[in-house]
Amino acid sequence: MIKTNKKPRDFTRLSTGWNIIFNFIAGIVAFLCVFPFLFVTIISFTDESTLAMNGYSVFPEKLSLEAYKYVFQTGDQLLRSYGVTILVTVLGTLISLVITTLFAYAISRKSFKYRNFFAFYAFFTMLFNGGLVPTYIVATQLLGLKNSIWALVMPLLVNAFYIMIMRTFFATMVPGAIIESGKIDGAGEFGIFARLVLPLSLPGIATIALFNTLGYWNDWFNALLYIDDPNLVPLQSMLMRIENSMQFILQNSQNASINMGILQDMPQDTSRMAMVVLATGPIVFAYPFFQRYFIQGLTIGAVKE
């Protein structure tokens, strides 16, 4: 009797049919996530009168650039605000990454004597804060950050939650054998951190960098508190001021001093959508630069000893 060697079933592989089904479901979910932004972009290019007559539509009858013309009426102010936001985002993200990674690496090392104290020091700030008024007094009177670019950078510079994330990443994903090999070769602490730890930690650093970038790019509250100089107004704050000016004109439309022709030419809904596109578009295109590091995070840490 001839025995046939039956291959064991591989439970880690999906059949072709199930693979197609799951890819189809993933495609639908991805489309549902992207569609709102695409829809907002379409509305921003829709003619205001057509939008008022027919409502929102994926295929508008008439396209128009009036919403963007209305927003760009600020002239150089919009470009200046873009420059301020880009400068604050890049500068704040880089400095924040340096502080966060150094702090997190120190408290992740078991050989650091005071790591529990500094870990609790960072964690304590997640539970309690001084409040808005003391923060404003410290920033304006003690540090003198009023109408300074640092007033937009320093309040978001250190995030205790990001420190805890990086500490866990260093403790779990960086093998101790790597650090010991650096010590054997005669490298110092900064040498080990720069040459051995950081290259292995790119996925975690990229994640924190993305969080910091989004935080700085979308920040408008600090500008509301500390910035009066129009040359230092960031993008989000400037768009908010345009929206407030529009609301003021609409709410006082009964005033005889307001020209009714201005209200008729004002793209109310489409200009709001245009502001959303201008505010979120650049940061959306920045995401693919971080994507490959997220993919590397799936395989990092597979070190055999």
C-alpha positions, 0 to 999 in steps of 0.5 A: 500500500502506497502512502501519500505524503499530505502537505500540512495545511498552512494557516498563515496563507489565505486562499485566492477567494478570501484574499480577493474578498479582504482586499475588496473590503480594505479598498472600500474602507480606504475609499470611505476614508479618502472620499470626505476630503475629495468631496470637500475639494469638489465643493470648494471648486463648485460655483456658489449659486449652483451649490445654493440651487442644487445642493452638494453634488459629486458632479457639480453643474458649474465649476468656479474658482471664486472661493479661492479668489476670495481667500487669496484676497489677503495677498501676501498675508496668506503666503506669509502665514504659510511660511510661518506655519512651515517654519514653526512645524519644521523647527518645532518637530526637529527640536521636539524629536531631539528632546523626546528621544533623548529623554525617553532613551535615558529613562528606558535604560535600566542602568540609569539610576534616576530613571524612575524619578524622571519617568514619574516627573514626565507622567505627572504632567499628564495628570496635572497642569498649571492652567491657562492663566499661569501658563500665559504669565510665564510665557509672556512675562517670565520668558518674554515670548509675546509676539515671538516665533518661539511662542508658537514652538515652545508650548508644544515642544515636549509631550509626556505621552510621546516620551512614554511611547518612545520609552516603551519603544526603546525598551522593547524594540532595541535589544540589549545585545546591541547596546552591549556590543557598542560598549565592547567596541568602546563607544560612549553613550551618545555614540551608542545612541546615535549610531546604533539606537537611532537607526533601529528606532526610525519607525518609532521616531517617524511616528512621533515626528508625524504626531508633532508635525500634525500638532504644530501644523494644526495649532491656532490657539497659541497664536490666538494667545501670544501673537498680535504681529500680523507678520507672525500669524500662522496659517490656521489662525489666519484662516480663522480670522477670515472665517470670523470676518465673513461671519461678522459681515453675514451677521450684520447684513441688515446694516445699511452701511454694508453693500448688498452686492458684497454679500451676493458675491461672497462665496460663503460655503465654498470658501469654507471648503477652500480653507479646509483644502488649503489648511489640510492639503500640504500636510496630507501630501507629507504623509507618504514620506513617513509611510515606509517607516511604518512598514519597517516597524512590522519587522523590526526587533527580529534579532536572534541571539 
